[in-house]
């Protein structure tokens, strides 16, 4: 052998192997730390996505609640307007100014539809205590038990939520 290279003895081999094992442990620790950090980052991303979704839902619910509160103030005016239109004498219904008032009623209806306010169906429907309020329950010829035969005041829903139950007369 050349003079500048000396043979490696067993003691040096053992030291190198010990150092190698130590490095392998450090690499494994670093890999585990990286995996833990990645998992933590993924959890944080999921938490943020959930937070964002929940915030959007709360915002939507708040807007819907505000709309419902506003509409519950507007709907009685609309109901009285419709009631007044029912009392127009037949001989006057062809007059231009009456047609104009009917046009305003249709605009009002379009406004309500735009904001997803729908009138609850009543006459001929089965009574549903979640959507209807019974003001009278009596025998009525031609109607089945729990069938609505007259509406005394319309009810309204905002999407799937009842904001004003319909007041109805129900057959027993």
C-alpha positions in Angstrom: 0.0 0.0 0.0 1.0 3.6 -0.5 2.4 5.5 2.4 -0.4 8.1 2.7 -3.2 5.6 3.0 -3.3 3.6 6.1 -5.6 0.6 6.7 -8.8 1.2 8.6 -8.9 -0.8 11.7 -12.0 -2.3 13.4 -12.2 0.6 15.9 -12.5 3.1 13.2 -15.1 1.0 11.4 -17.1 0.8 14.6 -16.9 4.6 15.0 -18.0 5.2 11.4 -20.9 2.7 11.8 -21.9 4.4 15.0 -21.8 7.8 13.3 -23.8 6.3 10.4 -26.5 5.0 12.8 -26.6 8.3 14.6 -27.1 10.1 11.2 -29.8 7.6 10.2 -31.6 8.3 13.5 -31.3 12.1 12.8 -32.7 11.6 9.3 -35.6 9.6 10.6 -36.3 12.3 13.3 -36.2 15.0 10.6 -38.5 12.9 8.3 -40.9 12.5 11.2 -40.7 16.2 12.0 -41.4 17.1 8.4 -44.4 14.7 8.3 -45.7 16.1 11.6 -45.4 19.7 10.2 -47.1 18.6 6.9 -50.0 17.0 8.8 -50.3 20.1 11.0 -50.3 22.3 7.9 -53.0 20.1 6.3 -55.1 20.4 9.5 -54.7 24.1 9.5 -55.8 24.3 5.9 -58.9 22.1 6.7 -59.7 24.3 9.7 -59.4 27.4 7.6 -61.7 25.9 4.9 -64.3 24.9 7.6 -64.0 28.4 9.2 -64.5 30.1 5.8 -67.5 27.8 5.0 -69.1 28.4 8.4 -68.6 32.2 8.1 -70.3 32.2 4.7 -73.2 30.2 6.1 -73.5 32.6 9.1 -73.4 35.5 6.7 -76.1 33.9 4.5 -78.3 33.2 7.6 -77.9 36.7 8.8 -78.9 38.2 5.4 -81.8 35.7 5.3 -82.9 36.7 8.8 -82.7 40.4 7.9 -84.8 39.8 4.7 -87.4 37.9 6.7 -87.7 40.7 9.3 -88.1 43.3 6.5 -90.5 41.1 4.6 -92.6 40.4 7.6 -93.2 44.2 7.8 -93.9 44.5 4.0 -96.2 41.5 3.7 -99.2 42.9 5.6 -99.2 45.9 3.2 -99.2 43.5 0.3 -102.0 41.5 1.8 -104.2 44.6 2.4 -103.4 45.7 -1.2 -104.6 42.4 -2.6 -107.7 42.5 -0.3 -108.6 45.9 -1.6 -108.3 44.7 -5.2 -110.8 41.9 -4.4 -113.4 44.6 -3.5 -113.3 46.4 -6.8 -116.8 46.2 -8.4 -117.0 44.0 -11.5 -118.2 46.9 -13.7 -115.0 48.9 -12.9 -112.4 46.2 -13.5 -111.9 47.2 -17.1 -111.1 50.8 -16.3 -107.5 51.8 -17.1 -106.6 53.1 -13.7 -107.8 49.7 -12.2 -105.6 47.9 -14.7 -102.7 50.1 -13.5 -103.3 49.1 -9.9 -103.4 45.5 -11.0 -100.1 46.0 -12.8 -98.6 47.4 -9.5 -99.8 44.2 -7.7 -98.0 42.1 -10.3 -94.9 44.2 -9.8 -95.2 43.6 -6.1 -95.5 39.9 -6.7 -92.4 39.9 -8.9 -90.5 41.7 -6.2 -91.5 39.1 -3.7 -90.5 36.3 -6.1 -87.2 37.9 -6.7 -86.4 37.6 -3.0 -87.7 34.0 -2.9 -90.8 35.0 -0.9 -93.5 32.5 -1.9 -97.1 32.3 -0.9 -98.1 29.2 1.0 -100.7 27.1 -0.8 -103.9 26.7 1.1 -107.4 25.9 -0.3 -107.6 22.2 -1.2 -104.3 21.4 0.5 -104.0 19.1 3.6 -103.6 21.1 6.8 -99.9 21.3 7.9 -99.4 22.9 11.3 -95.8 23.9 10.3 -97.2 26.2 7.5 -100.9 26.8 8.4 -102.7 28.3 11.4 -106.2 26.9 11.8 -108.6 29.7 12.8 -111.7 27.5 12.3 -112.2 23.8 12.3 -115.7 22.7 11.2 -117.7 20.2 9.1 -117.6 21.2 5.5 -119.4 19.3 2.7 -117.2 18.3 -0.2 -113.9 18.5 1.8 -112.0 15.7 3.6 -110.9 15.8 7.2 -107.9 18.2 7.6 -108.4 19.7 4.2 -108.3 23.5 3.9 -111.5 24.9 2.5 -110.8 28.7 3.0 -107.9 31.0 3.5 -108.5 33.9 5.8 -105.0 35.4 5.5 -102.2 34.3 3.2 -99.0 32.9 4.6 -95.5 33.2 3.2 -92.2 31.4 3.1 -88.7 32.7 2.6 -87.1 29.8 0.7 -87.9 26.8 3.0 -88.5 28.9 6.1 -92.1 30.0 7.1 -92.1 33.7 7.9 -95.9 34.0 8.3 -98.1 31.0 8.6 -101.3 31.0 6.5 -104.5 31.5 8.5 -107.0 29.0 7.3 -110.4 27.2 7.9 -110.1 23.4 8.0 -112.6 20.7 7.5 -113.1 18.1 10.3 
